[in-house]
Amino acid sequence: MQAILLSREEVARRAKLLYENGIRQKVESEDNIGKMIIINIETGDYEIDETGLKAARSLRHKYPNARLFGIRIGYNVAASFGGGMERVSK
């Protein structure tokens, strides 16, 4: 199967759509706030861990050519350099 080339913006758009339309309700609990969720934008499959590294490796093992995108649960940014991160209110 030939891979479809997508821009970074399109990968992000698809991941955020999947997150908002079903994944968020399942994962956004106090136990998961601040953790990273890595989403396979083609299947909607996802994994969660503290930094996203184990989650990405796990998904890459299952889906070697998948397009993955990470989101910090409960926040509107994944990381901050020199500034603070504000939590998104429910």
Short mmCIF file of the C-alpha atoms (twelve columns), coordinates in Angstrom:
data_MODEL
# 
_entry.id   MODEL 
# 
loop_
_atom_site.group_PDB 
_atom_site.id 
_atom_site.type_symbol 
_atom_site.label_atom_id 
_atom_site.label_alt_id 
_atom_site.label_comp_id 
_atom_site.label_asym_id 
_atom_site.label_seq_id 
_atom_site.Cartn_x 
_atom_site.Cartn_y 
_atom_site.Cartn_z 
_atom_site.pdbx_PDB_model_num 
ATOM 1  C CA . MET A 1  0.000   0.000  0.000  1 
ATOM 2  C CA . GLN A 2  1.360   3.408  -0.943 1 
ATOM 3  C CA . ALA A 3  1.635   5.980  1.830  1 
ATOM 4  C CA . ILE A 4  -0.264  9.223  1.370  1 
ATOM 5  C CA . LEU A 5  1.908   12.262 2.017  1 
ATOM 6  C CA . LEU A 6  0.355   14.654 4.484  1 
ATOM 7  C CA . SER A 7  1.597   17.990 5.718  1 
ATOM 8  C CA . ARG A 8  2.403   18.434 9.411  1 
ATOM 9  C CA . GLU A 9  -0.640  20.676 9.654  1 
ATOM 10 C CA . GLU A 10 -2.912  17.987 8.213  1 
ATOM 11 C CA . VAL A 11 -1.514  15.341 10.577 1 
ATOM 12 C CA . ALA A 12 -2.150  17.696 13.518 1 
ATOM 13 C CA . ARG A 13 -5.656  18.555 12.284 1 
ATOM 14 C CA . ARG A 14 -6.624  14.887 11.964 1 
ATOM 15 C CA . ALA A 15 -5.169  13.977 15.371 1 
ATOM 16 C CA . LYS A 16 -6.958  16.844 17.101 1 
ATOM 17 C CA . LEU A 17 -10.224 15.891 15.404 1 
ATOM 18 C CA . LEU A 18 -9.892  12.284 16.599 1 
ATOM 19 C CA . TYR A 19 -9.030  13.503 20.100 1 
ATOM 20 C CA . GLU A 20 -11.940 15.932 20.349 1 
ATOM 21 C CA . ASN A 21 -14.516 13.574 18.788 1 
ATOM 22 C CA . GLY A 22 -14.140 10.551 21.022 1 
ATOM 23 C CA . ILE A 23 -10.757 10.009 22.621 1 
ATOM 24 C CA . ARG A 24 -10.874 12.984 24.998 1 
ATOM 25 C CA . GLN A 25 -13.949 11.690 26.863 1 
ATOM 26 C CA . LYS A 26 -12.197 8.359  27.464 1 
ATOM 27 C CA . VAL A 27 -8.802  9.616  28.632 1 
ATOM 28 C CA . GLU A 28 -9.116  13.059 30.207 1 
ATOM 29 C CA . SER A 29 -9.205  12.045 33.870 1 
ATOM 30 C CA . GLU A 30 -7.233  13.408 36.828 1 
ATOM 31 C CA . ASP A 31 -4.942  10.344 36.615 1 
ATOM 32 C CA . ASN A 32 -3.993  11.214 33.030 1 
ATOM 33 C CA . ILE A 33 -3.748  15.024 33.194 1 
ATOM 34 C CA . GLY A 34 -0.254  16.032 32.081 1 
ATOM 35 C CA . LYS A 35 0.563   12.701 30.437 1 
ATOM 36 C CA . MET A 36 1.190   12.378 26.711 1 
ATOM 37 C CA . ILE A 37 -1.192  10.596 24.381 1 
ATOM 38 C CA . ILE A 38 0.180   9.436  21.044 1 
ATOM 39 C CA . ILE A 39 -2.456  8.930  18.349 1 
ATOM 40 C CA . ASN A 40 -2.225  6.932  15.130 1 
ATOM 41 C CA . ILE A 41 -4.127  9.274  12.815 1 
ATOM 42 C CA . GLU A 42 -5.013  6.494  10.368 1 
ATOM 43 C CA . THR A 43 -6.563  4.023  12.839 1 
ATOM 44 C CA . GLY A 44 -7.461  6.186  15.831 1 
ATOM 45 C CA . ASP A 45 -5.486  3.786  18.044 1 
ATOM 46 C CA . TYR A 46 -3.614  5.506  20.877 1 
ATOM 47 C CA . GLU A 47 -1.282  4.909  23.798 1 
ATOM 48 C CA . ILE A 48 -0.620  7.015  26.908 1 
ATOM 49 C CA . ASP A 49 2.461   7.399  29.095 1 
ATOM 50 C CA . GLU A 50 4.344   10.075 31.028 1 
ATOM 51 C CA . THR A 51 6.542   11.352 28.179 1 
ATOM 52 C CA . GLY A 52 5.083   9.766  25.051 1 
ATOM 53 C CA . LEU A 53 8.230   7.784  24.232 1 
ATOM 54 C CA . LYS A 54 6.969   4.351  25.301 1 
ATOM 55 C CA . ALA A 55 3.590   5.083  23.738 1 
ATOM 56 C CA . ALA A 56 5.173   6.053  20.417 1 
ATOM 57 C CA . ARG A 57 7.425   2.970  20.433 1 
ATOM 58 C CA . SER A 58 4.461   0.708  21.172 1 
ATOM 59 C CA . LEU A 59 2.387   2.178  18.339 1 
ATOM 60 C CA . ARG A 60 5.372   2.134  15.965 1 
ATOM 61 C CA . HIS A 61 5.816   -1.575 16.755 1 
ATOM 62 C CA . LYS A 62 2.147   -2.276 15.910 1 
ATOM 63 C CA . TYR A 63 2.016   0.092  12.924 1 
ATOM 64 C CA . PRO A 64 5.541   0.570  11.491 1 
ATOM 65 C CA . ASN A 65 4.563   3.208  8.900  1 
ATOM 66 C CA . ALA A 66 1.887   5.029  10.878 1 
ATOM 67 C CA . ARG A 67 1.589   8.791  11.120 1 
ATOM 68 C CA . LEU A 68 1.673   9.561  14.849 1 
ATOM 69 C CA . PHE A 69 0.846   12.748 16.713 1 
ATOM 70 C CA . GLY A 70 1.269   13.599 20.403 1 
ATOM 71 C CA . ILE A 71 -0.985  15.674 22.637 1 
ATOM 72 C CA . ARG A 72 -0.457  16.515 26.321 1 
ATOM 73 C CA . ILE A 73 -3.693  15.543 28.046 1 
ATOM 74 C CA . GLY A 74 -5.431  18.522 29.624 1 
ATOM 75 C CA . TYR A 75 -3.183  21.133 28.014 1 
ATOM 76 C CA . ASN A 76 -3.229  23.025 24.741 1 
ATOM 77 C CA . VAL A 77 0.537   22.570 24.182 1 
ATOM 78 C CA . ALA A 78 2.746   19.501 24.454 1 
ATOM 79 C CA . ALA A 79 5.778   21.352 25.853 1 
ATOM 80 C CA . SER A 80 6.907   24.797 26.868 1 
ATOM 81 C CA . PHE A 81 10.352  26.344 26.504 1 
ATOM 82 C CA . GLY A 82 11.022  29.044 29.052 1 
ATOM 83 C CA . GLY A 83 7.370   29.623 29.873 1 
ATOM 84 C CA . GLY A 84 4.501   28.017 31.669 1 
ATOM 85 C CA . MET A 85 1.779   25.773 30.394 1 
ATOM 86 C CA . GLU A 86 -1.818  26.552 31.184 1 
ATOM 87 C CA . ARG A 87 -4.245  23.755 31.738 1 
ATOM 88 C CA . VAL A 88 -7.269  23.706 29.475 1 
ATOM 89 C CA . SER A 89 -10.486 23.863 31.490 1 
ATOM 90 C CA . LYS A 90 -13.063 21.150 30.937 1 
# 
